[in-house]
Amino acid sequence: MNYDKIKPELEKRGIVIKDFCRRINITEQGLHQMIRNRSMKVEVLERVSEVLAVPISYWFDDLEKDGKVFSSIHDPHIDETVPFYIKGKIQKRINSVTTELNKVLKDLAKTVQIIQNSTEKTEGENPEKKQEENQ
């Protein structure tokens, strides 16, 4: 999220921080801390967007460059601190990796089966080896 957009938006609309914080139901200290720590819960972001009459996506429009997402997420897990559009990207990547891993596991199982069949076939064709194993 681009936290640097909040203050200019307030100034552009002539909204005093104290009034803004009251309208989004947080303290001024809480807002300053969120901006400083680059961390905001989705519920607060929704209220910020509602009060400033901008879509949530407005806060994220310049985060993606060269296919890399720049954000302030402290925890890579999918939880309430992760913006919804990033949740989708994370879930999509997890699904992609899972699909690829399943393919690799199926190929590996086929390879093991081929090796086992080949070994059984070779042992069946070599009765001397079988006799040695039985002794």
MIVEX-874619 format. One record per residue (C-alpha): residue in one letter; x, y, z. Coordinates in steps of 0.25 Angstrom, whole numbers. Example, Ala and Ser with C-alpha at 12.3 -4.5 7.8 and 13.67 -1.06 7.14 Angstrom:
% MIVEX-874619
res  u  v  w
A  49  -18  31
S  55  -4  29
% end
This chain:
% MIVEX-874619
res  u  v  w
M  0  0  0
N  5  14  -3
Y  3  21  10
D  9  34  5
K  -4  37  -2
I  -12  38  10
K  -8  52  15
P  -8  59  1
E  -22  53  -1
L  -26  60  12
E  -20  73  9
K  -26  73  -5
R  -40  71  1
G  -37  81  12
I  -39  70  23
V  -32  72  36
I  -25  59  42
K  -33  60  55
D  -47  60  48
F  -42  49  38
C  -37  40  49
R  -51  42  56
R  -58  38  44
I  -50  25  41
N  -51  22  56
I  -36  22  60
T  -27  31  68
E  -18  41  62
Q  -6  34  68
G  -12  21  62
L  -12  27  48
H  2  32  50
Q  7  19  55
M  0  11  43
I  7  21  33
R  20  20  40
N  20  4  41
R  14  3  27
S  3  -6  33
M  -12  -5  32
K  -23  -15  34
V  -33  -17  23
E  -44  -11  31
V  -37  2  33
L  -33  3  19
E  -48  1  15
R  -52  12  24
V  -41  21  19
S  -45  19  4
E  -60  21  8
V  -57  34  15
L  -48  39  3
A  -57  33  -7
V  -46  26  -14
P  -46  11  -18
I  -37  2  -10
S  -29  -1  -22
Y  -25  14  -22
W  -15  11  -11
F  -8  0  -19
D  -7  6  -33
D  8  8  -33
L  13  -4  -25
E  15  -14  -36
K  28  -11  -45
D  35  -21  -54
G  26  -32  -48
K  30  -30  -34
V  20  -26  -23
F  25  -15  -14
S  18  -15  -1
S  18  -14  14
I  13  -27  18
H  21  -32  30
D  16  -47  29
P  16  -54  16
H  4  -63  21
I  -10  -60  16
D  -17  -53  27
E  -25  -40  30
T  -13  -31  29
V  -11  -35  14
P  -19  -27  4
F  -29  -35  -4
Y  -23  -33  -17
I  -10  -39  -12
K  -17  -50  -5
G  -22  -54  -19
K  -8  -54  -25
I  -2  -62  -13
Q  -13  -72  -15
K  -11  -73  -30
R  4  -75  -28
I  1  -86  -17
N  -9  -93  -27
S  2  -92  -38
V  13  -98  -29
T  3  -109  -24
T  0  -113  -38
E  14  -114  -43
L  18  -122  -30
N  7  -132  -33
K  12  -133  -47
V  26  -136  -42
L  21  -146  -32
K  13  -154  -43
D  25  -154  -52
L  33  -159  -41
A  23  -170  -37
K  23  -174  -52
T  38  -175  -52
V  39  -183  -39
Q  29  -193  -45
I  37  -194  -58
I  49  -197  -50
Q  42  -207  -42
N  36  -214  -54
S  50  -214  -61
T  57  -220  -49
E  46  -231  -47
K  47  -234  -62
T  62  -235  -61
E  62  -244  -49
G  52  -253  -56
E  61  -254  -68
N  73  -258  -60
P  70  -271  -52
E  84  -272  -47
K  83  -259  -39
K  70  -264  -34
Q  76  -277  -29
E  88  -269  -22
E  78  -260  -15
N  70  -272  -10
Q  83  -279  -4
% end
